[in-house]
Amino acid sequence: MVQFMKRVIGAAILQAAAYEDVEADRSATVQAIVVVLMSSLAAGVGALGPLNARPAALAAISLLAFALWAAWSLLTLQIGTRILPSAATQADVGQLLRVTGFASAPGMLRVIGVVPGTTTIVFVVTMIWMLLAMIVAVRQALDYASTLRAFAVCALGLALSLGFAIVLGLIFSPALQ
């Protein structure tokens, strides 16, 4: 548990060494999934607040947050290894899912969105923080020498995954009357 907490804190404060540690440790995959699940649940709770937290709505928002992370991570892997690789880039799905899982650690703070009037700012701040964490994670996992390359990969992956989320929202949301 101590090692897990050190990794979560290290990832949240953008320590490259924390991401290197997680990348190299295959047993950290379960820990990364736990971080993503906690972050996704925090999104559901933070978005709905304590008064509106119906189980179905909580599950739907949490599932959407998880799907957004999965899409962002997988798109980042494809973009980073196929479209914008560097000469040193070598990564597998497991490595990238571990580091991107831990990069979602700041998302656990989305639970603060339950405080009335804070939801939007909490979600904006944590999204920016997660983008920064993702940049560090991707730079380490894909062995980039350039932070700018990692930024480009992460920003493109985020934009595409947000587009995916918007399309899902349009398909599955109730029609406005």
Secondary structure by P-SEA (a helix, b strand, c coil): caaaaaaaaaaaaccaaaaaaaaacccaaaaaaaaaaaaaaaaaaaacccccccaaaaaaaaaaaaaaaaaaaaaaaaaaccccccccccccaaaaaaaaaaaaccccccccccccccaaaaaaaaaaaaaaaaaaaaaaaaccccaaaaaaaaaaaaaaaaaaaaaaaaacccccc
